[in-house]
Amino acid sequence: MRSFVVAAWEQGRHRRRDLEEVRAETAEGAIQHVVAARGTHAVYEAWPSREPENNLRMTFARRAE
């Protein structure tokens, strides 16, 4: 397992960035862990703790109805 930093930007009027350190096999796994715990719609970015230049960005948004 590797250590990743995950940044989450909430969608909405007050855009605040939260940082969380997570242990996972991949950046995708780290983001999935945070999404499952938060259950919110946001933009997530993850990078290895020791390699901040290697980042992955994913957006989770509500489905249009």
N, C-alpha and C positions, 0 to 999 in steps of 0.2 A: 504494500500500500504506500501511496505517496501523499504528501501534504499539499493541498490546493487552497488558494484564497478564492472565495466566491464573492463577487459584488452583485448586489441586487438593487435595481432602480424600480421603485413602485411606479405604476402607470397612474396618472391622475394629476390633480392640481398641484399637490405638494410632492415634487420629485426629490426624494431623499435616497442617498446611497447607503446601504448597509453592507459591511464587510464581515465575512465569517470564514474561519479556517476549518477545512474539512479533510478527513483522510479518505481516499478513494483510489481505485485503480486508474481511472481516467478523469479528464476534465468533465466529460459528459456525466460520469457517475457522480462527481462532486456536485454538479448543478442539479441532477435528479434528486440527490439527498436533500438539498436545500429547498427545492420546489415541494417535495413531499412534506417537509416539516412546516413550511410557511403556508402552502396552499393558496398562494396569491398569483395574480397575473402581473408579470413584471418582465424586465429585460435583465438577463443574468450574464455575467462574464466570469470566467474562471481561468486561473493560471497557476502553474506550479509555484510553490512558495519560493523556491530558489531560482526560478526562471521567469520573471515577470513579463519578459518579451514574448513568451509563447502562450498567447491567450486564445480563448474560444468564447464567442458571444452567441447566446441563444435568446430568442424572444418567445415568451409564453403569453398569449392574449386570449381573451374571450372569443368564442366563435360567434360570428355575426348570425343573427336569427332573422 
